[in-house]
Amino acid sequence: MSGECDKCGEHPLECKCKYIVEELEELLHIQMMNGNWNYDPYMHGMTNGMILFLSLMKGEVPKFIDAPEKWVSENREEFFGRQVEIKDEP
């Protein structure tokens, strides 16, 4: 989201069209996929923060999601059906 809006030519922060809302809705859709929003408390909080931000932009009441009973990060084998090792990259 840098440069100019493809639709109105304005800077994204000054854009009056729905470009930014559409982009954020797409990002929220990805964040809300199983394994993202419920991976750990941080990702759950990020999801609810994105929901809040988008609802403020649209003038709507946010519909937050509750935390899952189990986090994916604590139950990788159950979630993926096998043991999965996550390696941190440098």
N, CA and C atoms as an extended XYZ file, in Angstrom:
270
Properties=species:S:1:pos:R:3:atomname:S:1:resname:S:1:resid:I:1 pbc="F F F"
N         0.823       -1.192        0.000 N   MET     1
C         0.000        0.000        0.000 CA  MET     1
C         0.867        1.257        0.000 C   MET     1
N         1.814        1.310       -0.897 N   SER     2
C         2.602        2.518       -0.994 CA  SER     2
C         2.295        3.210       -2.305 C   SER     2
N         2.734        4.444       -2.442 N   GLY     3
C         2.501        5.167       -3.686 CA  GLY     3
C         1.117        5.768       -3.749 C   GLY     3
N         0.437        5.511       -4.846 N   GLU     4
C        -0.884        6.095       -5.073 CA  GLU     4
C        -1.944        5.019       -5.187 C   GLU     4
N        -3.158        5.384       -4.843 N   CYS     5
C        -4.299        4.492       -5.005 CA  CYS     5
C        -4.512        4.243       -6.493 C   CYS     5
N        -4.698        3.002       -6.880 N   ASP     6
C        -4.921        2.659       -8.281 CA  ASP     6
C        -6.237        3.217       -8.811 C   ASP     6
N        -7.150        3.513       -7.911 N   LYS     7
C        -8.484        3.942       -8.335 CA  LYS     7
C        -8.660        5.449       -8.373 C   LYS     7
N        -8.140        6.167       -7.367 N   CYS     8
C        -8.375        7.617       -7.330 CA  CYS     8
C        -7.099        8.440       -7.456 C   CYS     8
N        -5.938        7.791       -7.388 N   GLY     9
C        -4.677        8.496       -7.546 CA  GLY     9
C        -4.162        9.183       -6.297 C   GLY     9
N        -4.901        9.134       -5.208 N   GLU    10
C        -4.485        9.766       -3.949 CA  GLU    10
C        -3.499        8.872       -3.202 C   GLU    10
N        -2.781        9.491       -2.255 N   HIS    11
C        -1.933        8.728       -1.341 CA  HIS    11
C        -2.853        7.805       -0.549 C   HIS    11
N        -2.438        6.543       -0.271 N   PRO    12
C        -3.326        5.606        0.432 CA  PRO    12
C        -3.928        6.137        1.736 C   PRO    12
N        -3.180        6.972        2.480 N   LEU    13
C        -3.723        7.492        3.732 CA  LEU    13
C        -4.743        8.613        3.511 C   LEU    13
N        -4.792        9.159        2.323 N   GLU    14
C        -5.738       10.227        2.005 CA  GLU    14
C        -6.830        9.753        1.063 C   GLU    14
N        -6.786        8.510        0.684 N   CYS    15
C        -7.712        7.924       -0.287 CA  CYS    15
C        -9.139        7.922        0.255 C   CYS    15
N       -10.056        8.407       -0.544 N   LYS    16
C       -11.460        8.456       -0.128 CA  LYS    16
C       -12.271        7.298       -0.717 C   LYS    16
N       -11.672        6.524       -1.604 N   CYS    17
C       -12.400        5.383       -2.162 CA  CYS    17
C       -12.267        4.187       -1.216 C   CYS    17
N       -12.757        3.061       -1.612 N   LYS    18
C       -12.783        1.896       -0.730 CA  LYS    18
C       -11.548        1.012       -0.900 C   LYS    18
N       -10.525        1.525       -1.568 N   TYR    19
C        -9.312        0.750       -1.830 CA  TYR    19
C        -8.698        0.191       -0.548 C   TYR    19
N        -8.482        1.030        0.431 N   ILE    20
C        -7.833        0.594        1.665 CA  ILE    20
C        -8.702       -0.412        2.412 C   ILE    20
N        -9.992       -0.156        2.478 N   VAL    21
C       -10.901       -1.083        3.160 CA  VAL    21
C       -10.875       -2.443        2.470 C   VAL    21
N       -10.885       -2.442        1.153 N   GLU    22
C       -10.830       -3.708        0.412 CA  GLU    22
C        -9.529       -4.450        0.677 C   GLU    22
N        -8.418       -3.727        0.712 N   GLU    23
C        -7.120       -4.351        0.998 CA  GLU    23
C        -7.096       -4.930        2.411 C   GLU    23
N        -7.603       -4.165        3.378 N   LEU    24
C        -7.625       -4.645        4.766 CA  LEU    24
C        -8.561       -5.838        4.934 C   LEU    24
N        -9.676       -5.847        4.227 N   GLU    25
C       -10.585       -6.994        4.287 CA  GLU    25
C        -9.906       -8.252        3.761 C   GLU    25
N        -9.120       -8.101        2.706 N   GLU    26
C        -8.389       -9.239        2.159 CA  GLU    26
C        -7.342       -9.741        3.156 C   GLU    26
N        -6.609       -8.806        3.776 N   LEU    27
C        -5.616       -9.195        4.777 CA  LEU    27
C        -6.266       -9.863        5.986 C   LEU    27
N        -7.416       -9.336        6.419 N   LEU    28
C        -8.126       -9.935        7.551 CA  LEU    28
C        -8.613      -11.333        7.204 C   LEU    28
N        -9.069      -11.524        5.976 N   HIS    29
C        -9.509      -12.854        5.535 CA  HIS    29
C        -8.368      -13.866        5.692 C   HIS    29
N        -7.164      -13.478        5.289 N   ILE    30
C        -6.001      -14.354        5.419 CA  ILE    30
C        -5.670      -14.592        6.890 C   ILE    30
N        -5.684      -13.537        7.690 N   GLN    31
C        -5.362      -13.651        9.117 CA  GLN    31
C        -6.353      -14.541        9.852 C   GLN    31
N        -7.600      -14.574        9.383 N   MET    32
C        -8.630      -15.355       10.076 CA  MET    32
C        -8.667      -16.824        9.649 C   MET    32
N        -7.751      -17.236        8.774 N   MET    33
C        -7.698      -18.634        8.373 CA  MET    33
C        -7.244      -19.495        9.544 C   MET    33
N        -7.760      -20.713        9.564 N   ASN    34
C        -7.409      -21.665       10.611 CA  ASN    34
C        -5.895      -21.888       10.598 C   ASN    34
N        -5.280      -21.765       11.750 N   GLY    35
C        -3.833      -21.895       11.870 CA  GLY    35
C        -3.142      -20.550       11.962 C   GLY    35
N        -3.826      -19.487       11.608 N   ASN    36
C        -3.275      -18.134       11.760 CA  ASN    36
C        -3.809      -17.493       13.030 C   ASN    36
N        -5.109      -17.198       13.042 N   TRP    37
C        -5.698      -16.480       14.179 CA  TRP    37
C        -5.597      -17.281       15.466 C   TRP    37
N        -5.613      -18.600       15.362 N   ASN    38
C        -5.628      -19.452       16.554 CA  ASN    38
C        -4.272      -20.101       16.825 C   ASN    38
N        -3.200      -19.555       16.229 N   TYR    39
C        -1.881      -20.137       16.445 CA  TYR    39
C        -1.394      -19.915       17.873 C   TYR    39
N        -1.512      -18.689       18.364 N   ASP    40
C        -1.106      -18.377       19.731 CA  ASP    40
C        -1.801      -17.083       20.158 C   ASP    40
N        -1.683      -16.694       21.424 N   PRO    41
C        -2.372      -15.482       21.891 CA  PRO    41
C        -1.986      -14.224       21.116 C   PRO    41
N        -0.742      -14.130       20.667 N   TYR    42
C        -0.320      -12.957       19.900 CA  TYR    42
C        -1.111      -12.843       18.598 C   TYR    42
N        -1.203      -13.950       17.864 N   MET    43
C        -1.911      -13.935       16.579 CA  MET    43
C        -3.409      -13.710       16.786 C   MET    43
N        -3.951      -14.199       17.878 N   HIS    44
C        -5.360      -13.952       18.203 CA  HIS    44
C        -5.573      -12.469       18.468 C   HIS    44
N        -4.661      -11.858       19.231 N   GLY    45
C        -4.752      -10.424       19.503 CA  GLY    45
C        -4.589       -9.591       18.240 C   GLY    45
N        -3.690      -10.032       17.349 N   MET    46
C        -3.513       -9.323       16.091 CA  MET    46
C        -4.808       -9.363       15.273 C   MET    46
N        -5.449      -10.508       15.260 N   THR    47
C        -6.706      -10.650       14.522 CA  THR    47
C        -7.760       -9.701       15.078 C   THR    47
N        -7.919       -9.677       16.386 N   ASN    48
C        -8.916       -8.782       16.977 CA  ASN    48
C        -8.554       -7.318       16.768 C   ASN    48
N        -7.259       -6.999       16.753 N   GLY    49
C        -6.838       -5.633       16.444 CA  GLY    49
C        -7.187       -5.248       15.021 C   GLY    49
N        -7.003       -6.172       14.088 N   MET    50
C        -7.366       -5.917       12.692 CA  MET    50
C        -8.875       -5.749       12.552 C   MET    50
N        -9.633       -6.555       13.294 N   ILE    51
C       -11.100       -6.436       13.278 CA  ILE    51
C       -11.510       -5.062       13.790 C   ILE    51
N       -10.873       -4.607       14.875 N   LEU    52
C       -11.181       -3.298       15.437 CA  LEU    52
C       -10.874       -2.187       14.432 C   LEU    52
N        -9.685       -2.223       13.867 N   PHE    53
C        -9.261       -1.192       12.932 CA  PHE    53
C       -10.205       -1.118       11.731 C   PHE    53
N       -10.529       -2.260       11.161 N   LEU    54
C       -11.409       -2.287        9.998 CA  LEU    54
C       -12.810       -1.802       10.350 C   LEU    54
N       -13.317       -2.190       11.516 N   SER    55
C       -14.658       -1.749       11.920 CA  SER    55
C       -14.696       -0.233       12.140 C   SER    55
N       -13.610        0.338       12.676 N   LEU    56
C       -13.547        1.787       12.855 CA  LEU    56
C       -13.564        2.502       11.505 C   LEU    56
N       -12.839        1.959       10.543 N   MET    57
C       -12.806        2.564        9.212 CA  MET    57
C       -14.164        2.495        8.516 C   MET    57
N       -14.913        1.426        8.810 N   LYS    58
C       -16.206        1.240        8.157 CA  LYS    58
C       -17.359        1.824        8.962 C   LYS    58
N       -17.079        2.298       10.177 N   GLY    59
C       -18.125        2.849       11.026 CA  GLY    59
C       -19.056        1.788       11.580 C   GLY    59
N       -18.522        0.602       11.827 N   GLU    60
C       -19.313       -0.523       12.331 CA  GLU    60
C       -18.865       -0.904       13.744 C   GLU    60
N       -19.687       -1.690       14.407 N   VAL    61
C       -19.339       -2.222       15.720 CA  VAL    61
C       -18.476       -3.466       15.496 C   VAL    61
N       -17.306       -3.554       16.144 N   PRO    62
C       -16.432       -4.716       15.918 CA  PRO    62
C       -17.057       -6.006       16.445 C   PRO    62
N       -16.819       -7.084       15.727 N   LYS    63
C       -17.286       -8.415       16.125 CA  LYS    63
C       -16.042       -9.254       16.391 C   LYS    63
N       -15.538       -9.135       17.625 N   PHE    64
C       -14.316       -9.835       18.009 CA  PHE    64
C       -14.526      -11.337       18.059 C   PHE    64
N       -13.440      -12.074       17.905 N   ILE    65
C       -13.514      -13.525       18.015 CA  ILE    65
C       -12.913      -13.954       19.351 C   ILE    65
N       -13.530      -14.946       19.957 N   ASP    66
C       -13.053      -15.482       21.236 CA  ASP    66
C       -11.816      -16.345       21.014 C   ASP    66
N       -11.028      -16.484       22.045 N   ALA    67
C        -9.860      -17.356       21.989 CA  ALA    67
C       -10.318      -18.809       21.854 C   ALA    67
N        -9.531      -19.621       21.154 N   PRO    68
C        -9.884      -21.038       21.033 CA  PRO    68
C        -9.619      -21.773       22.346 C   PRO    68
N       -10.167      -22.955       22.457 N   GLU    69
C        -9.907      -23.765       23.650 CA  GLU    69
C        -8.445      -24.218       23.684 C   GLU    69
N        -7.867      -24.475       22.503 N   LYS    70
C        -6.476      -24.911       22.400 CA  LYS    70
C        -5.778      -24.070       21.330 C   LYS    70
N        -4.550      -23.671       21.618 N   TRP    71
C        -3.746      -22.944       20.627 CA  TRP    71
C        -3.048      -23.944       19.724 C   TRP    71
N        -2.976      -23.637       18.447 N   VAL    72
C        -2.284      -24.493       17.492 CA  VAL    72
C        -0.825      -24.668       17.894 C   VAL    72
N        -0.180      -23.615       18.374 N   SER    73
C         1.234      -23.675       18.741 CA  SER    73
C         1.505      -24.682       19.853 C   SER    73
N         0.521      -24.975       20.656 N   GLU    74
C         0.688      -25.919       21.767 CA  GLU    74
C         0.228      -27.324       21.394 C   GLU    74
N        -0.380      -27.463       20.227 N   ASN    75
C        -0.935      -28.741       19.804 CA  ASN    75
C        -0.647      -28.997       18.330 C   ASN    75
N         0.597      -28.801       17.913 N   ARG    76
C         0.948      -28.937       16.491 CA  ARG    76
C         0.607      -30.310       15.937 C   ARG    76
N         0.946      -31.359       16.702 N   GLU    77
C         0.708      -32.719       16.224 CA  GLU    77
C        -0.780      -32.961       16.012 C   GLU    77
N        -1.595      -32.513       16.936 N   GLU    78
C        -3.045      -32.678       16.817 CA  GLU    78
C        -3.587      -31.873       15.631 C   GLU    78
N        -3.083      -30.669       15.463 N   PHE    79
C        -3.576      -29.794       14.402 CA  PHE    79
C        -3.142      -30.281       13.025 C   PHE    79
N        -1.854      -30.631       12.872 N   PHE    80
C        -1.324      -31.019       11.577 CA  PHE    80
C        -1.415      -32.523       11.317 C   PHE    80
N        -1.737      -33.288       12.345 N   GLY    81
C        -1.830      -34.734       12.181 CA  GLY    81
C        -0.483      -35.432       12.241 C   GLY    81
N         0.573      -34.684       12.528 N   ARG    82
C         1.918      -35.241       12.643 CA  ARG    82
C         2.770      -34.247       13.432 C   ARG    82
N         3.916      -34.700       13.861 N   GLN    83
C         4.817      -33.814       14.587 CA  GLN    83
C         5.433      -32.823       13.597 C   GLN    83
N         5.393      -31.553       13.933 N   VAL    84
C         5.952      -30.527       13.070 CA  VAL    84
C         6.938      -29.700       13.886 C   VAL    84
N         8.145      -29.558       13.344 N   GLU    85
C         9.165      -28.761       14.013 CA  GLU    85
C         9.224      -27.401       13.330 C   GLU    85
N         9.097      -26.344       14.114 N   ILE    86
C         9.188      -24.987       13.597 CA  ILE    86
C        10.576      -24.461       13.903 C   ILE    86
N        11.307      -24.070       12.864 N   LYS    87
C        12.662      -23.542       13.059 CA  LYS    87
C        12.641      -22.052       12.864 C   LYS    87
N        13.280      -21.352       13.780 N   ASP    88
C        13.415      -19.900       13.655 CA  ASP    88
C        14.498      -19.604       12.636 C   ASP    88
N        14.208      -18.630       11.775 N   GLU    89
C        15.200      -18.219       10.790 CA  GLU    89
C        16.022      -17.073       11.363 C   GLU    89
N        17.318      -16.999       10.985 N   PRO    90
C        18.176      -15.934       11.533 CA  PRO    90
C        17.749      -14.566       11.071 C   PRO    90
